[in-house]
Amino acid sequence: MQYPLYEFYLKSDLSLEEIQKHYTEHFYLKTHGRDKAEKVLAKVSASSKMNELFETSLRRRVAPNYIDFSSVINGIMWFMFQSNSTQALAVLSAATAWNRKVNCIANLKSDKDLRDDTIKIFKKFSVYEDMTQKEFEDMTQHPVRMKNEGDDGHNYKSHLKTDVGSYHILNFYLACYHWHKQEDEIKRCPLSLPVQLIDVDKEDDIVDKYQVVNLPTLVLVDGHGKELHRWVGVTPTLEINQYLYDNGYTKQKPNKMNDIDSIPGLPPAIKEKLKDPQIMDQFVAILAEGGSEAQVKEKIDYLLGLKKKPDSTRDMERKIRSYIRRQFDIVGGEVLPEDGRYDDILTKMYAAKRLSQLNNELDDNKYSPEVAKYKEMASKNGISWYGIKFEEMKRALSIYRDGKSDYDDNF
C-alpha cells in the first residue's frame, strides 16, 4: 500500500536537514539516480530567483514558508517537467539553504517551526511511498533518528587513533556577527589544535555531512573526519582547550591568558592596567596583528603608557582613525532605520552583520588602495591598525545597532 511521507516525517524527530538527507537516501534514490539528486541540488543553489528570495527575506526580515519556496521552484522551468518527488526534494533543498544562509543570521524561524512548515511539501506534492502497514506503523510509532556513519552503538572513543596530531577542529564560516564574536575569542585565546575553515556558502557537502544548522559551530574530528565533539554558539576557547586537554586530544595545557595575575614576569602596575577590559582587548588586538618583535613591543609600550607617542605619530593615528571611522559611517548610514527606532531585534542583527562584514573586509588590502597605504603607515610607526579598527567597530555598533547618539566622538 501507499502511505504519505507527510505523516511519517511529521511524527519523526528528524531536523530539517536530516529529513532532506533521509528522504534522499531512503526514498528518492529508490526511483531516481544519484546524479539526478545532485542535479536538483545544483539547480536550486545556482538559481538567481532563489537567491533573490533569500536577499529579500533578510532585507525585509520576513521568513518565507514552504509555499514561497515552492513558487520559486515552479518558476524554474526545469522543474515544471519533473516528478512530484523531485519537486519536493527541490523545495527541501531551498528551505535548508535558506536556513543556513539567512536564518542563522536573522533567526526568523525556530528550527521546529521551519521543519514542521516544510514537511507540508510532502502533502502538497502528494508524495507517497509503497510500504506494508507494519512498516509504516513501525516508522511512525518509533521516531526515526539519524545515525552517524560507522556508528555501531559502541563508544567510539575507544577506537580513536593515539596520534594526537591527527585531531583538528572544523570552524564553519559565514560572515555574520556571531561567527566574528567566536573569532574574537580565538584571537584572545588560540585553540590548541589545528583549525580548518569551512565556508558554508561553498562547501555544502561538508556542511551536510556534519548537519551544521547554526553558527558559530566548531567540530572536533579525528584524522578520518569522524566527529568527536562539537561546540555550538559563542564558546570561550579556554573552555574548549580545557576539554581537549582533559580528554586527551592535546598534550598542550590550557593557557589561562585571561587570568592576569597568573602571567609571570608582569609588574603589578601593568597587571592592573590589563585588568581593564578595554586595555585587554587592545592588547589582544596587538598580539593578533603580529609584526616584528620590536613593532609589537612599541605598540604595547604606547598602549600601556610606558612610552610617549611623538606628535607625528599621534597625527598619523588620527588620520588612520578618521579613514576607518568614515568607512564604518558609510555602511552604518546604509542600515540606519529610517524611523530612527532601534527596538527591532532584526534591524539590530542586520546592522551587526553588515558592520562585521566591513570589519573583516578592512583587513584585506584589496578593499581599497588606501587600506594598504594606511596599514603600512601604521606598521612602520608603532600604530595598531587592529586596535583602532576594534575601537571604531565598537563605536559603530553602539551608534548604528544600539542607537546611542551620545557616543564620545572625540579622538
N, C-alpha and C positions, 0 to 999 in steps of 0.2 A: 504494500500500500504506500501511497504518498503522504508524507507528513510535512507540515510547514516548518521551515527553519526559523521563522519569526518566533514561534513559541519555544522552540528549542533553545535559541540563544538568549531569549528573554529570561529563561529560568537558569541559565548558566551563570557562573561567576567570573566570566572572562572579561577583561578590559577590551576597549575598542580595538586596540592594535592586536590583541590576542585573538579577537573574533576574526579580523581580517586574515591573520595567519592560519587560524584553524579552518576557516571556510575554504581558503585556497587549497590547503594541503589535504583536507579530509573530504571535501565535496567537489570543488571546482575542477581539480585536476583529474577527477574520475572521467570527465567528459571533454575536457579541453587540455591541450598540451601546455607544458611549462612556458614554451615560447609565447603562447597566446597570453598567459597570465602576465608575463614580463612586458609584453606589448601594451597591455591595458595600463599597467603602472606607468610606463613611459609616456603614453598619450596623456594621462592625467597630469603628470608632473611638468610636461612641456606645454600645456595649454595656457595660452595668454589669457583666455577668458577665466580660467580658474585662478590665475594669479591676480587678475583684476578683482575677483570676488574677495580674495584674501586681503588685498590692499584696502578695499572699501570697508571690509569688516573692521580692520584695525583703525582706519581713519574715523569711521562713524561710531566705533565701539558698539557694534551690533553683531551678535552671534548668528550665523546662518543656521538653518535646520536642514534636515535631510531633503526637503523639497527644493530648497535653494541649490544644494549640491546636485540633485537630480536634474534640475532645469539646465544648469550649466553643462552637465554631461550630455543631455539631449541636444544641446546646441552645437556639440562637436559632431559633425556629420558622420564620422566613422562609427560612432556608437549607435546611430539610428538603425543600422543594419545588423546589430549584434543581438544575441540572445538575452533574455531577462537576467540570466545568471551572470553574464558578462557585464551588463549594466549595473547590477548590484555590486559586483566587485569594484567597478569604477567609482561608484558613489562611496563605498567604504574607503577606498584609497584617497578620495578627495577629503573625506572627513578626517582621516588620520593625518593627512598632510596639513590641513587647517589647524588641527590640534597641536601639531608640532611646530608650525611656523608662526601662528597667530596667538593661539590660546595660551601658550607658555609665557607669552609676554603680557597679554591683556587680561587673562583669566576671566573670560566672558562666560564660560560654562564649566560646571564641575565635570569631572571625568564620568561620573554616573549619569548625569543629565545628557551629556553628549552621547554616551554609549546607548542609553535607552532610546533616545530620539533616533539615532542612526539605525538601530535594529529594525525600525519600522520599514526600512527599504526592502527587507525580505517580504514584508506583507504587501508593499506597493507593487513589487515586481512579481508577486505570486511565485516565490521561489520555494519549491517543494523538493523532497528527496525520497527515493524509494527505500523504505525500511520495513522491518516487521514491527508489529505492535509492541513486542517485547523490547526490541532495540530502542524504539522511541521512548518507551516508558522508562527504561534504564537510564537513557540520556537525560531525560527531564527530571527524574526523581533523584538522581545523583549528580549534583552540579559538576560540570566539567572543569578541570584545572589543567593548565598547560604545564608540561614538564620540560625542564631544560634538557638539551641533547646530552645523552650519556648518563642521565640521572637514573640510577638503579635503586634509589631509596636508601643507599648507604651514605655514611659520612664521607664525602669526597676528600676531606682534608687529609685523611689517612693515606690517600694515593698521591698527594702533592709531591712534586719534584723537590729535592732538598737544595737545589741550586737557587739561592735567593736572588741571584741576578736575573732569573727568568721571570720574576714578577714585575709587573708595571701597572700603571693606572691610566685608564682611558678618561680623558676630560672632554665631554661633549660640548661643543662650542656653538654659540649663536650670539650675535652682537646685541645682547639685551642687558638691562640694568643688573639683574640678579647674577648673571654669569660674571659680569665685571666685578661685582662685590666679592665673589668667590676668588677671582684673580687677585684682588687686593689682599685677601687672606693668604694666598700662596706667596705673594711678594713679601708679605710681612714675615712669614714663616714657611720657607720652601718645603715641599714634600720630600720624604726620604727615599722615594722610589722614582724611576724614570716615568715621565708623563708623555702620553701620546694624545695629541689634539685631534678630535674627530669633528669635522664640520657637518652639522646635521642637515644643512642645505644640500650638501654634495655627496654624502656617504650614507644614503638611505639603507643600504644593505646592512651596514654595521648598526645603525640606529634600530632597524627592525630586529636584528639578531638579539640585541640586548634589551629590546622593548622599552626604550627611553621615551618617556612622555612628558617629563618635567625637567626644567633646568634651573640651577646647575645640577648636574649629575656626574659623580666620579665613580668609576667602576674599577675595582681591583681584579686583575686577571692573572692567570699563570701563563707560562710560555706557550700553551696551546690555545689561549683565548678563553679558557674556562673561567666563568665568573665566580669569584670567591666572596666578594662583599661589595656593597655599594653605599654611597652617601648621597642623599637627595636633599636639595636645599643648601643654603649657605652654611658651611660647616667649618669650624675652626680647624686649621691644619694641624695645630698642636694635638687636637683630639684624634685626628686621622693618624698622625705619626705614632701616637701612643698605642693605638690599636694595632698598627703594623708591627711595632716592636714587641708588644705583649703576645702577639700570635705567631711570632717567628718569621714574618715576611721580610724583615730587615734586621740587620745587626746594629743599625745606627740608632743610638739612644735619642729620644726627642730632645730638641734644644729649646728649653723654656725661655725663649727670647723675650717674651713679654714680662717675665719676672725680672725687672731691672736689678733688684737687689742681689740676684744670683749671678750677675755677669761680673766676672773677676776683673780687677785692674782699673775699674772706673772710680774716679774721685767722687766722694759723697755729693758735691755740688752738681756734678754732671748727672749723677743718678737722679737727683731731684728734678732737674730740667727735663730729663727724658720721661719722667712720670706724667708730664703734661701731654695729654693725648695728641694735641696739635703738633707739638715738637716731635713726638714719637712718630707721627705719620710722615712728617718731613724727613726725619732720619731714615725711615724705611724707604721712602721715595728716592733718597740719595743713593742708598745701597743698591736698590733695584736698577737705578740708572747706570751704575757702573762707571768705567773710565779708569785712568791710571790711578795708582795709589796716591800720588801727590794731588791729583784733581779731587778725588773723593775726600781726602783729608782736608783740603782747603774749603770745600763746601760745608763739611761738618764743623769746621772751626768757625765759619761765618754763622752757621745755624746756632751754635751753642754760645756765641758771643766771645769765643776765645781769640778771635782775630777781627779787627775792624775792617769793614769794606771801604775801599777807596771811593771817592766821589764818582770817578769814571765808571766804576763797577755798578754803583747804585743807579746812575743814569741809564746804563745799558740794561739793567734789570727792569727799570721802569718801561723802557721801550719794548722789551720782550713780553712783559706782563700786559702792556697795552694791546699788543698784537693778539695774544692768546685770548684776552678778555673780549676783544672785538669779534673773534670767531664764535665764541660761546653766545655773545649777544645776538649775532645774526641768526643762529639756529634757535636760540631761545625766543626771539621775536616771531619766528615761524610757527611755534607751537603755543604761543601765549593765547589763552582763551579770549575770544572777542568780548565776552561779557565781564571779563576780569575776575570770574569766580574760580576758586581753586578747591572747591569741595568735592569735585568729581574725581574719584579714585582712578578712573580710566584715563582721564586727562593727565593726571599726575604721572601715571605709569608711562604714557606715551612720551611725555616730556623727558622723563628719566631715560627712556630708551634712546631718544634722539641725541640727548646730551652725552650719553655713554658712548654712542657710536662716534660722535665727534671726538671725544676724549681719546678713543682708540685711534682714530684717523690722524690725529695730530702727532702721533709717534712715527708716522710714515713720511719720509721726505718727499714722496710722490704727491702728497696732499697739496703742496704749494711750494714754489721755489723759495718763498720767504721762510718756510719751516726749516728747510735745510740751512739757510743762512743764519737764522736766529739760534738754532740748535748748536751750530758750530761756534757762534759768538759766546753762547752760554758755557760750552765746554771749555773754551780757552780762557775764560775769565772767572772760573770757580762759581758759576751760577747754575743752580739746579733747575733744568727745564722741567723735569718731572714734578719737582716741588712746587713751582709756580703753577703748573698745569693742574696739579692736585687742588691747590687753593682756589683757583678760578673755577674748577669743576664744582666745588662745594658752594661757591658763591652763586653760580648759575642755577644749581639745583634749588638753593634757598629762594631765589627770585622767581624762576620760571616753573618750578614744580610746587614749591610751598607758598608762593605769593607773598614773601616777606619783602616789602618795599623799603624797609628801614635798614637794609644791609649796609654795612660800612664800606663805601666805595673808595676810600682814600688809599693811595699807595705811593 
